[in-house]
């Protein structure tokens, strides 16, 4: 499951939407692509909110910017 949520979130943070939609804190790791549920009971509880979580992810893919790639830094001045 962790790999699936990491992939569909596309490196974007959908947490604000999930919070607005009142997704329980326990399940919010799925909203940011960091699925971290380990207990069967946690999976069952969060399954009830999967439609809302997937809505937030789908909505966010339309409006949130993509994760930056190929970032480079260059020293401009070496004095502090």
Buried (B, 14 or more C-beta within 10 A) or exposed (E): EBEEBBEBBBEBBBBEBBEEBEBEEBBBBBBBBBBEBEEEEBEEBBEEBEEBBBBBBEEBBEEBEEEEEEEEEEEEEEEE
